[in-house]
Every structure is written in C-alpha cells, then in structure tokens.
Amino acid sequence: MPDDRDYRIRMDINLPPAAANYADEIRDALLPFLQHGVVINEGKIEEERGYIEIERCGHRLDPPQGCEVIARWEVGHGRVI
C-alpha cells in the first residue's frame, strides 16, 4: 500500500548576533524549496501553509523579551513580511 503522506520539515535554530550571516545563508538555501510546498485545507479555518520565518529573539536577555518577526515567506504567497 503506497504511503501518500506529505513530508514536513521543521527547523528552529537560535543564532547569536555574531552569526547573523548564517541566518541569511540558511534562508537563501531554503527559499527555492517553497515553490514545491503544498497548502493543506486551503481557504478553510484549519488551513496549514508552509513558511520560512526569521525572528529577532530576546529570550536570552535579562529580563527576557519576546520575539519579533522580521521576515516571513509563505508557500503560494512569497514574502509577506
């Protein structure tokens, strides 16, 4: 029996400010793959849309601060932030 399930790739890496160029390199390497992504349940309340997101994370600060999304690309939409 064939397995028709999709593949989901997840990644969550915090990089220190000195390694910011690696965030750009990782993003640049992954962006071409967005064109192959599928949207699950498009247009429905339970829609799932793949994305690549870059944030500035303040969790290591004292006191801790929240994250700020500085760039986001979505399957079927391209860059949205």
Secondary structure, 3 states (H helix, E strand, C coil): CCCCCCCCCCCCCCCCHHHHHHHHHHHHHHHHHHHHCCCECCCCCCCECCEEEEEEECCCCCCCCCEEEEEEEECCCEECC
